[in-house]
């Protein structure tokens, strides 16, 4: 604590010209105790200065040198401070580790619900809930006493067991989070069933939310909605399928990132921590400013009904069977494109009208269909100049046909397929209903909706108004009794004054690459450095889902650990009660493995950080995230000095402390988490990479601790209590004046 803590404080104080008489006294005594020479005549210039975290140890002797090494830009900091809106005081992270009870419900019984259940049940008490017929009973019977087997796209196989599979909605009383992975037309049924039992603060996440999910949630929960958190995802995180229903599933690919919005927006950090922690490193959850943007962005509300109309409306089809199934996306021609352009332009008119009525409202994510393709399938379409070109040349759509029913060797359109049966009530009806409230003319939507409602046997729109007898079966605001702008804003929790104030105080943000729609295999390798309690826990935790290499540069520790584990799995007992059995991909003392790393986690004593930085430096690839748990004082400065010019291409994340209280019960083979912090402070250098770093580390460590952003690593350094408490108390008891 003296070389890696107190020496940083003294060295920076010296550069700033700050008198530090008490630090001088304690440091002079302490350096003699440990047989080192840091300070000479009150100056940080002793022969052992290079063994400390003092800025002088890395050649920093001026304020400008320090700011450059810390990547603190005076002008940028001043601009940000001037534009930052005052935020409510947050409760600071507690130092104690607790058992954090956490239970998640996963709703549904299809591909996505089974994947989510198996993934979350690995680490958390998880209950699968299906209200559909006898699906829950069938799933429970199919699984029996066995574990569910989930093959990840990382190559890892997860074996886990949900705590229950049920159709009883009263289990919602136990839930901290409820994840809906059911078709959007079923959301209302679940909201209504859970409403009497839900406790305040429950997070309800819909994957995907489709249009108006937040409005429907508010309507079904009534007065209780104000105490809940709603999180709407644009889409599903994975492409997945079960290989044996109720027992085995495979993730074929995962999105690199995914849009999500939270109501109320102030709860986004909490909701992000929970969902990123459960989903893992991928997809990185990207914040959309509000759920209205997610609703109006919904492409299925326009594409599916629009393309169906374009091919099967009376103007284009005579009602007779066709010889072959027409191509759906790649079959879009000029007429269908004109229908889609009409639909998307009308949604844009709604967005612009809302922005006019609520100055500062950010609906950037409610983009045109053409822009949606450019964002989600960038670089994949040979012809992306027009909407038709994007759809015709998208390789992901190759060979996909219209939904059809075979009839005597020919084909009739299936006009009750989900493209109409689901996307009209839960998508298009929201758009039309909001447009009606705003007074936005929607001639194309009117035409398509009038045709579609007849196809699906519903009466939603009458004489161009959303007042038909089946309106209650839709996501139109009118279905929830909303008929004015004021009522819509209230249900959406959009506060005009708050939106305007936030918009006025916002600084321009760096443009983020929009989430891609395609699912890929996202290779990810993490190195865990060390061989002590924390390193073994992190290795056991991370290697269950990701390629994980344990690295120890201390003596022959790596070889001993490798021999102790042998061919067996490492067994980690979590404070949630779950037991993870996993195996690191390697345990080594070879620093060249850093060439494979996307993230490097240091769980070694702070005096060893420099040794690891120096050893890894020649091999690290640009964009690698290096996280120190804990960083102690000046970790970012040391990192920059050891990596030299390469540091500018890396991401450094300094944690205030360790996430867990833990110990191994059998060295190299078994460990236990005794407790986990509820939240933990961390800072990222450069700060612009905070979102990426948080997604990776929250995804690795899980729901707890919630990672709380500290503005910069200097704050984490100067907060280091060990730099003051430990030397100070030792001096207070054992200095010559007292002993």
CORTA-V519744 format. One record per helix or strand of 3 or more residues. SS is the DSSP state (H for helix, E for strand). FROM is the first residue (numbers start at 1). LEN is the number of residues. If there is no record, write none. Layout:
# CORTA-V519744
ss:SS from:FROM len:LEN
ss:SS from:FROM len:LEN
This chain:
# CORTA-V519744
ss:H from:2 len:15
ss:H from:21 len:13
ss:H from:49 len:3
ss:H from:55 len:4
ss:H from:63 len:8
ss:H from:74 len:10
ss:E from:103 len:5
ss:H from:111 len:11
ss:E from:125 len:5
ss:H from:135 len:9
ss:E from:148 len:4
ss:E from:157 len:4
ss:E from:164 len:3
ss:H from:169 len:6
ss:E from:177 len:4
ss:H from:184 len:12
ss:E from:203 len:5
ss:H from:213 len:15
ss:E from:229 len:5
ss:E from:238 len:7
ss:E from:248 len:7
ss:E from:257 len:7
ss:H from:265 len:15
ss:E from:284 len:4
ss:H from:291 len:7
ss:H from:300 len:13
ss:H from:334 len:24
ss:H from:369 len:8
ss:H from:387 len:7
ss:H from:395 len:3
ss:E from:404 len:4
ss:E from:410 len:4
ss:H from:418 len:4
ss:H from:424 len:15
ss:H from:443 len:13
ss:H from:471 len:3
ss:H from:477 len:4
ss:H from:485 len:8
ss:H from:496 len:10
ss:E from:525 len:5
ss:H from:533 len:10
ss:E from:547 len:5
ss:H from:557 len:9
ss:E from:570 len:4
ss:E from:579 len:4
ss:E from:586 len:3
ss:H from:591 len:6
ss:E from:599 len:4
ss:H from:606 len:12
ss:E from:625 len:4
ss:H from:635 len:15
ss:E from:651 len:5
ss:E from:660 len:7
ss:E from:670 len:7
ss:E from:679 len:7
ss:H from:687 len:15
ss:E from:706 len:4
ss:H from:713 len:7
ss:H from:722 len:13
